[in-house]
Amino acid sequence: MTDLLITNARIIDPEGDIIRPGALLVRNGVIAEIFDTPTPEVSRDLLPDHLRRDANNRFVAPGIVDIGVKVCEPGERHKESFGSAGIAAAAGGVTTIVTRPDTLPAIDTPEVLEFIRRRANEAAPVKVLPMAALTKGREGREMTEIGFLMDAGAVAFTDCDHVVADTRVLSRAMTYARSLGALVISHPQDPGLSRGGAVTSGKFATLRGLPGVTAMAERMGLDRDIALVEMTGVRYHADQITTSRALPALERAKANGFDVTAGTSMHHLTLNELDVSDYRTFFKVKPPLRAEEDRQAIIEAVRSGLIDVICSMHTPQDEESKRLPYEEAASGAVGLETLMPVMLRLYHSGDLTLPGLFRAMSLNPSRRLGLDTGRIAKGAPADLVLFDADKPMILDRFKLNSKSKNTPFDGARLQGRVLETFVDGLSVYRSQ
């Protein structure tokens, strides 16, 4: 932890839904003072030049808290390690990564979780919070030792895209999680309807001759989960809502007072099914990209607050996993480093405001996990990102810090660059 003074900044406050000029003083890793004047008088004896940053009228925002990041340790370090993921996160303005348990083996015991925490602390320059599997081996048959895993540091429980098909097993796991106050994160899909699907059902799938999955699979999965939430009272988060058909069920659940939140991914907010074009496997994600009407509905749901969280759903895959026929290619895309510039597309298009974006990327995920991050406030951790929202760039995937380079935005013209990232006031990334 360190001291820091950022002057001449435009401060994004997602709690107050405002942007205001000013300066920030950091003491011992926490925000000590927020100045209304851009250039406050602070003695250079207390803060020498190397601890001062002139933002030059650029934006300062809370660091991004990214729920659902896959780091391929243990089992597949050649795809991503905690070191490479941490550097990519810092370069993307992500100060906290919340990791998925879909590793080899799955993170389903306190011993594996302890290994993950130790590796993360050694290698990653950003904060790492691990999630644990809800059922052993993510096989959907027997729940994990949720209490022991919470004691070991698990912040939530999920089987990721391995949907628990046995409703009795899921209801028991939710009931037990409820008794401990644990957060359950689900991937809302009907496993029967979604099995084998490569794209969303419809005209495009038919023209390309690809197996499709109906958008109703997401709604049916969410309907089942919400019924179990009503029965058990568990704290529940849907990892990705991507279709307009699922939104009424989510709205009803919130109106009924259930402890339910939902997220969506950067890819479903900025791409649609037509981007797959001629079988471009870097655009194959899970759930598959949706129709443009769905994309617009999801943007509106984020704007209204119905969808709470935006995430990268960072899923590294090596070249061998992607350079296959579309049906056989692995799903997923890297996103830690591209999340900020890609989401700024929605700011530049007028779809979302900057406070609205950082409410979904920083404040809401922090609140859902019970963290004190995601805010610009006195006493809050100084996890901050300094960025230029207007600086243009052409993305070159081979310059990404992730070991895997599977991004659908290779060659895309983007607008917005991270200039510096701070964790507890300490600079962990600075643009060259």
C-alpha positions in Angstrom: 0.0 0.0 0.0 1.2 3.5 -0.8 0.3 7.2 -1.0 -0.7 8.9 -4.2 -2.1 12.2 -5.5 -4.1 12.3 -8.8 -4.8 15.9 -10.0 -6.7 17.4 -12.9 -9.0 14.4 -13.1 -12.5 13.9 -14.2 -13.8 11.6 -11.4 -16.4 9.0 -12.3 -18.7 8.3 -9.3 -21.0 5.3 -10.1 -22.7 5.7 -6.6 -23.6 9.3 -7.2 -24.1 8.7 -11.0 -22.0 11.8 -11.8 -18.7 12.8 -13.3 -17.0 15.7 -11.6 -13.6 17.5 -11.9 -11.3 17.2 -9.0 -8.4 15.4 -7.4 -7.9 12.3 -5.3 -5.5 11.8 -2.3 -4.6 8.3 -1.3 -3.1 7.4 2.1 -1.9 3.9 3.0 -3.8 2.4 0.1 -7.2 4.0 0.8 -8.9 7.1 -0.6 -8.2 9.8 2.1 -9.6 12.9 0.4 -11.6 13.9 -2.6 -11.0 17.5 -3.7 -13.4 19.6 -5.7 -10.5 21.6 -7.0 -8.4 19.9 -9.7 -5.0 21.1 -8.3 -5.1 21.1 -4.5 -2.1 22.3 -2.5 -0.4 19.3 -1.0 3.2 19.6 0.4 5.9 18.0 -1.7 7.5 17.0 1.5 4.6 14.7 2.2 4.1 13.6 -1.4 7.2 13.7 -3.7 6.8 13.9 -7.5 7.0 10.1 -8.1 3.7 9.7 -6.1 1.9 12.4 -8.1 -0.1 11.9 -11.3 -1.5 14.7 -13.5 -4.5 13.2 -15.2 -4.6 16.0 -17.8 -8.4 16.1 -17.7 -8.7 12.4 -18.3 -11.0 10.0 -16.4 -10.4 8.3 -13.1 -12.8 5.5 -12.1 -13.1 2.6 -9.6 -11.1 -0.4 -10.8 -13.2 -3.1 -12.6 -14.3 -6.1 -10.6 -14.6 -8.9 -13.1 -16.8 -11.9 -12.1 -16.3 -15.1 -14.0 -12.6 -15.1 -15.1 -11.1 -18.4 -16.1 -7.5 -18.8 -15.1 -6.3 -22.2 -16.3 -4.4 -23.2 -13.2 -4.3 -26.0 -12.3 -4.3 -28.2 -15.5 -3.8 -25.9 -18.5 -1.2 -23.3 -17.7 -0.3 -23.2 -21.4 -3.6 -21.3 -22.0 -3.4 -18.9 -19.0 -1.6 -18.6 -15.7 -2.2 -16.3 -12.8 0.8 -14.3 -13.9 -0.3 -13.7 -17.4 -4.0 -13.2 -16.4 -2.9 -10.7 -13.7 -0.8 -8.6 -16.1 -3.7 -8.7 -18.7 -6.2 -7.6 -16.0 -4.0 -4.7 -14.9 -3.5 -3.6 -18.5 -7.3 -3.6 -18.9 -8.1 -1.6 -15.7 -9.3 -4.7 -13.9 -8.2 -4.6 -10.2 -10.1 -7.6 -8.9 -10.6 -10.9 -10.8 -13.1 -13.4 -9.5 -12.0 -16.8 -10.9 -14.1 -19.7 -12.1 -13.6 -23.2 -10.7 -13.8 -24.9 -14.2 -10.2 -26.0 -14.1 -8.5 -29.4 -14.3 -9.2 -30.6 -11.7 -12.2 -28.5 -10.6 -11.8 -26.3 -7.6 -14.0 -28.4 -5.3 -11.9 -29.0 -2.2 -10.3 -26.7 0.4 -6.9 -28.0 -0.6 -7.2 -27.1 -4.2 -8.6 -23.7 -3.2 -5.7 -23.1 -1.0 -3.3 -23.9 -3.8 -5.2 -21.4 -6.0 -5.0 -18.6 -3.4 -1.3 -19.2 -2.9 -0.5 -19.2 -6.6 -2.6 -16.0 -7.1 -0.9 -14.2 -4.3 2.6 -15.1 -5.6 2.0 -14.3 -9.3 -0.9 -11.8 -9.9 -0.4 -8.0 -9.5 -4.2 -7.6 -9.0 -6.6 -9.0 -6.4 -7.8 -12.5 -7.0 -10.9 -13.9 -5.4 -11.7 -17.6 -6.1 -15.1 -19.2 -6.6 -15.5 -22.9 -5.9 -17.6 -25.6 -7.5 -21.1 -26.2 -6.3 -21.0 -29.9 -6.8 -18.0 -32.3 -6.7 -16.1 -32.4 -10.0 -18.9 -30.1 -11.4 -20.7 -33.3 -12.1 -24.0 -32.4 -10.6 -24.4 -35.4 -8.4 -23.1 -34.4 -4.9 -22.6 -31.0 -3.4 -19.2 -29.8 -2.2 -18.2 -29.0 1.3 -19.5 -25.4 1.1 -18.8 -24.4 4.7 -15.1 -25.6 4.5 -14.7 -23.9 1.1 -16.0 -20.6 2.5 -13.6 -20.9 5.4 -10.8 -21.4 2.8 -11.8 -18.2 0.9 -14.4 -19.1 -1.7 -16.6 -16.0 -2.4 -19.3 -17.9 -4.4 -20.2 -21.3 -5.7 -20.9 -22.3 -9.3 -20.6 -25.3 -11.7 -20.1 -22.8 -14.5 -21.5 -24.1 -17.8 -22.1 -27.6 -16.4 -25.7 -27.0 -15.5 -26.9 -29.1 -12.5 -29.6 -31.1 -14.3 -30.9 -32.9 -11.1 -33.2 -30.5 -9.5 -33.1 -32.4 -6.2 -29.4 -32.0 -6.0 -29.5 -28.3 -6.9 -32.3 -27.6 -4.3 -30.3 -29.3 -1.6 -27.1 -27.4 -2.5 -29.1 -24.1 -2.5 -30.7 -24.9 0.8 -27.3 -25.6 2.4 -25.8 -22.5 0.8 -28.7 -20.4 2.1 -28.0 -21.6 5.7 -24.4 -20.4 5.4 -25.2 -17.1 3.5 -23.3 -18.3 0.4 -23.8 -16.9 -3.0 -24.8 -19.4 -5.8 -23.9 -18.4 -9.3 -25.8 -20.3 -12.1 -25.5 -20.5 -15.8 -29.2 -20.4 -16.8 -29.7 -22.9 -19.6 -31.9 -26.0 -20.1 -29.2 -28.6 -20.5 -31.3 -30.8 -22.8 -32.2 -28.0 -25.2 -28.8 -26.4 -25.3 -26.8 -29.6 -25.7 -24.8 -29.6 -28.9 -25.8 -26.1 -30.0 -23.2 -24.0 -31.7 -25.2 -20.9 -32.7 -28.7 -19.5 -31.8 -31.5 -21.1 -33.7 -33.0 -19.1 -36.6 -32.4 -18.1 -40.2 -28.7 -17.6 -39.8 -28.2 -21.1 -38.2 -30.2 -22.7 -41.1 -28.3 -20.8 -43.8 -24.9 -21.8 -42.3 -26.0 -25.4 -41.6 -25.0 -25.1 -38.0 -26.8 -26.8 -35.0 -28.8 -24.2 -33.2 -30.0 -23.8 -29.6 -33.2 -21.9 -29.0 -33.2 -18.8 -26.9 -36.0 -20.4 -24.9 -33.3 -22.7 -23.3 -32.1 -19.7 -21.4 -35.5 -18.6 -20.3 -36.4 -22.2 -19.2 -33.2 -22.5 -17.2 -33.8 -19.2 -15.5 -37.4 -20.0 -14.7 -36.3 -23.2 -13.0 -33.6 -21.5 -11.0 -35.9 -18.7 -9.9 -38.4 -21.3 -8.7 -35.7 -22.9 -6.6 -34.6 -19.5 -5.3 -38.2 -18.9 -4.2 -38.2 -22.3 -2.5 -34.8 -22.0 -0.8 -34.3 -18.3 -0.3 -30.7 -18.6 -1.5 -28.6 -15.6 -2.7 -28.5 -16.1 -6.4 -26.7 -14.6 -9.4 -27.3 -15.5 -13.1 -23.9 -15.3 -14.8 -25.1 -14.3 -18.3 -28.5 -13.2 -19.4 -28.3 -12.8 -23.2 -31.9 -13.0 -24.6 -34.9 -10.8 -24.4 -37.1 -13.8 -23.6 -35.4 -14.2 -20.2 -35.9 -10.6 -19.1 -39.5 -10.8 -17.9 -38.7 -13.7 -15.6 -35.8 -11.7 -14.1 -38.0 -8.7 -13.7 -40.7 -10.7 -11.9 -38.1 -12.2 -9.5 -36.8 -8.8 -8.5 -40.3 -7.4 -8.1 -41.1 -10.3 -5.8 -38.2 -9.4 -3.6 -36.0 -12.4 -4.3 -32.3 -12.1 -3.6 -31.5 -12.2 -7.3 -29.0 -10.4 -9.5 -27.9 -11.0 -13.1 -24.9 -10.3 -15.3 -24.2 -10.3 -19.0 -21.0 -10.4 -21.0 -19.2 -7.8 -23.1 -19.6 -10.0 -26.2 -23.4 -10.2 -26.0 -23.5 -6.4 -25.5 -21.4 -5.5 -28.6 -21.7 -8.4 -31.0 -24.6 -10.4 -32.6 -25.0 -13.7 -34.4 -24.2 -12.3 -37.8 -20.7 -11.5 -36.7 -19.9 -15.2 -36.9 -20.1 -14.7 -40.7 -18.2 -17.4 -42.5 -17.7 -19.7 -39.5 -15.3 -17.5 -37.6 -14.6 -19.6 -34.5 -13.1 -16.7 -32.5 -16.8 -15.5 -32.3 -17.9 -18.8 -30.8 -18.9 -18.1 -27.2 -21.2 -19.7 -24.7 -24.1 -18.9 -24.8 -23.9 -18.3 -28.5 -24.2 -14.8 -29.9 -27.8 -13.7 -30.2 -30.0 -11.7 -32.7 -29.5 -7.9 -32.9 -33.0 -7.5 -31.2 -31.7 -9.4 -28.2 -28.5 -7.4 -28.0 -30.5 -4.1 -27.9 -32.8 -5.5 -25.3 -29.8 -6.5 -23.1 -28.3 -3.0 -23.4 -31.6 -1.5 -22.3 -31.7 -4.0 -19.4 -28.2 -2.8 -18.3 -29.3 0.8 -18.7 -32.4 0.3 -16.5 -30.5 -1.7 -13.9 -32.5 -4.9 -14.5 -29.2 -6.5 -15.4 -26.7 -5.6 -12.7 -23.2 -6.7 -13.8 -21.1 -6.6 -17.0 -18.2 -9.1 -17.1 -15.6 -10.2 -19.6 -16.3 -13.9 -19.2 -12.6 -14.3 -20.0 -12.1 -17.8 -21.4 -8.7 -18.5 -22.9 -8.4 -21.1 -25.6 -5.3 -22.0 -27.5 -5.0 -21.9 -31.3 -5.5 -25.7 -31.6 -8.8 -25.4 -29.8 -10.1 -22.7 -32.2 -8.6 -23.7 -35.5 -11.3 -26.4 -36.1 -14.6 -26.7 -37.9 -17.1 -24.4 -36.2 -19.1 -27.1 -34.5 -15.9 -28.7 -33.1 -14.1 -25.6 -32.0 -14.0 -24.7 -28.3 -16.2 -21.9 -27.0 -14.9 -18.8 -25.3 -12.9 -15.6 -25.8 -10.3 -13.7 -23.8 -11.6 -10.4 -22.4 -9.6 -9.1 -19.4 -7.6 -6.6 -21.5 -10.3 -5.7 -24.0 -13.2 -5.2 -21.6 -12.7 -1.5 -21.1 -12.1 -0.4 -24.7 -14.9 -2.6 -26.0 -17.4 -1.4 -23.4 -16.5 2.2 -24.2 -18.2 1.5 -27.6 -21.5 1.7 -25.8 -20.4 5.0 -24.2 -19.4 6.5 -27.5 -22.6 5.3 -29.2 -24.7 7.0 -26.5 -26.2 3.7 -25.2 -24.7 3.9 -21.7 -23.1 6.6 -19.6 -19.7 6.3 -18.0 -21.2 6.2 -14.4 -23.6 3.6 -15.7 -20.9 1.5 -17.2 -18.8 1.5 -14.0 -21.8 0.9 -11.9 -22.2 -2.4 -13.8 -18.4 -3.2 -14.0 -17.2 -2.1 -10.6 -19.9 -1.0 -8.1 -22.5 -3.7 -8.5 -20.2 -6.7 -8.6 -18.4 -5.4 -5.5 -21.7 -5.1 -3.7 -22.8 -8.5 -4.7 -19.7 -10.0 -3.3 -19.7 -7.9 -0.2 -16.6 -6.0 -1.1 -15.8 -2.4 -0.3 -14.3 -1.7 -3.7 -16.1 -0.2 -6.8 -16.5 3.2 -5.2 -14.9 6.6 -5.2 -15.4 7.5 -1.6 -13.3 8.4 1.5 -12.1 5.3 3.2 -12.6 3.1 0.1 -9.7 1.0 -1.2 -7.7 2.9 -3.8 -8.3 0.4 -6.6 -8.4 2.9 -9.5 -8.1 3.1 -13.2 -6.9 6.2 -15.1 -7.9 6.1 -18.8 -8.4 8.2 -21.9 -11.9 7.5 -23.2 -11.1 9.0 -26.7 -7.7 7.6 -27.6 -8.1 5.5 -30.8 -6.5 2.1 -31.3 -6.5 -0.9 -33.6 -6.5 -4.1 -31.6 -3.7 -6.5 -32.4 -4.4 -9.8 -30.6 -0.7 -10.7 -30.6 0.1 -7.8 -28.4 -2.3 -8.9 -25.7 -0.7 -10.0 -22.4 -2.9 -13.2 -22.1 -1.1 -16.4 -23.1 -4.1 -17.2 -25.4 -5.0 -14.7 -28.1 -8.6 -15.8 -28.9 -10.3 -12.5 -29.1 -13.1 -11.7 -31.6 -11.9 -8.1 -31.7 -8.6 -8.6 -33.5 -8.2 -5.8 -36.0 -11.2 -3.9 -34.5 -11.0 -0.1 -34.3 -11.6 0.8 -30.7 -11.6 4.1 -28.8 -10.3 4.2 -25.3 -7.0 3.2 -23.6 -6.0 2.4 -20.0 -3.2 4.8 -18.9 -2.5 3.5 -15.4 -4.0 1.0 -13.0 -3.7 1.2 -9.2 -4.3 -1.5 -6.6 -4.4 -0.2 -3.0 -2.8 2.9 -4.3 0.1 1.0 -5.9 0.7 1.4 -9.6 0.5 -2.1 -11.2 0.3 -1.0 -14.8 1.4 2.1 -16.7 0.9 2.6 -20.4 4.1 3.1 -22.4 
